[in-house]
Amino acid sequence: MAVHTMITLLAFMRPERLWFLAVIPLLVVAYLVLLRRQRTRSSRFGIDNLQRVLPKQAAWKRHIAVGAAILSLASLTLAFAQPSGMVNVPRERATIVVTIDVSRSMEATDVAPNRLDAAKSAASGFVDMLPAGFNVSLVSFAGTSAIVVPPTTDRGMVKRAIENLQLAPSTAIGEGIYSSLDALSLVPPDPRRPNEPTPGAIVLLSDGYTNIGRSSAQAAQDAKKVNAPVYTIAYGTADGYVVSGGRRERVPVDKRELATVARESGGEAFSAGSDAELRQVYQGIARSVGYQQVEREVTEQYAGYALAFALLASLAVISLAARWP
């Protein structure tokens, strides 16, 4: 299983070994003393033969060699102390409910070709970003909500259903959340961990605010109770409008309600005013829901740092040696 190398809280399994780091300041002081003695000797007795062979231009190489060697020693000491930290590990199994607003306001053309068509394309791309072992469900909502596709690993089925979404009147964000929770309840338990609930999250895209149905804030609180965070995407711009009965009706995106939903559910709120921004948001959500933080020993990472610094020090020494007679 691949592991992301981002480490947050670093701890050490053998912290007593960190005392070896005390040697490093002594080495730095010793190097500085030697440099000072060399300068003093040069000012008193003139330039010796070795200094003629190694001109001043090579001084920075000596500093690099020493600095890299010290950094290598520091990294090796950290590795010797067996560090551990919280790392991002891909989830093996989870369920993501893609919940899309199909209300009439999604017909606005402030996002080309219109909000709904752009949302369909980006949502299909999001489905492809999720790990292969994830179940994906599709929920749509307008005045009412429905589970369009129950949780499945069949990406093709979900993407075809996304493409076939149609506009409908009114907006019931709360109902969309409740249908998403119903979809999460359809996931069978993991046979290897039958007593553990399968991790789940809801990714809800909307451009409006609730004007019918149950409260979205209450739905968000109910989602938090079952550990189903809602990642909301407020999609559209302040200039959006639709034509109804020959008249323009403004349909500016409403971020406030969606931000409340994300906060109350333990999720995160995003906004996007273009197709490109929406794809970036989906990429960020895919990384967030696709990984979990697990404490792991990361000795190899610091051993790798030590090897890299040792290689740099070696190259600097070899470069200096090439000038010797």
C-alpha positions, 0 to 999 in steps of 0.5 A: 500500500502506498503511503503519503510521506506528509508527517504531522506529529512526530514522536520517537520510539527510542527518544534516549538515542536523540542524545547523539544529536549533542555531538553535532554542535561540538562538530560545528564549533570544532569546524569553526575553530579550525577555520579561524586557526587557518585564517590566523595562520595564513595572516601570520605565515602567508599562503602555504602550498596546499592553499595554492592548490585549493584556491579560494573558489573551493571554499564553498565546496568545503562548506557544502561538504561539511554542512552536508555531512553534519546534516547527514549525521543529524538525519541518521540520528533521528532515524536511529531514534525510530521516529513515528508520525501521523501519515496519510494512508490510502483508505482501503474501503469507504463510501462516497455519496455524490449529491448534486443539485438539479434545481432550475437555477442550475440552468444558469450560464454564468458557468459555461455551458451551464452550471449543471452540464459543467457540474456533470463533467466535473463530477464524472472526473471526481468519480474516476479520482476515487480509489478503486475499492470505494463504493460510490453512490449518486443522489440528486435533489431539487424539490425532492431527492432520490437515490439515483444509484445505490453504493457500487464500485461500478464507476461506469454506471455512476457516470452514466447516471450523472450524465442523465440528470435532468433539471427540476423545480425548487431546492431541498438541500436537507432532503438531499442530505437525508437521501445521502444518509439513506444511501450510506445505510445501504452499504454492507458491512466489511466482512473483515471488520463486521462490527466496524461501520464503513467510513462514509462521506457526502460530497454535495454540490449546490448553487442555491438555498433551501426553499422546501423540505426539512432543515439542512442544518438539522440534516447536517447535525444528523449526518455528524451523529453517524460520522458522515461529514458533508463536503459542500461545494457552493457552485456558481457566481453572483451574476448567474441568472435564468430566463423564466417567462421571458424575464431574467431572474437572478440566481446568485450562488448562496454560500452561507447555508452550505457553509453551515451544513459543512460546519455542522456535519464536521465536513468542509465548505468549498466554493467554485465559480468556474469549471476549472475551479470546480475540478480543483475542488473535487481533486482536493476532496478526493485527496481528503476523503481518500486518505486517513491519518495513521501513526506509522514508523517513518525511520526509512524516510529519515534514513533516506534524508541521511543518504541524500546528504551523505551523497551531497557531501561525497560529491563535494569532497570528490570535487575538491579532490579533483584539484589535488596534485 
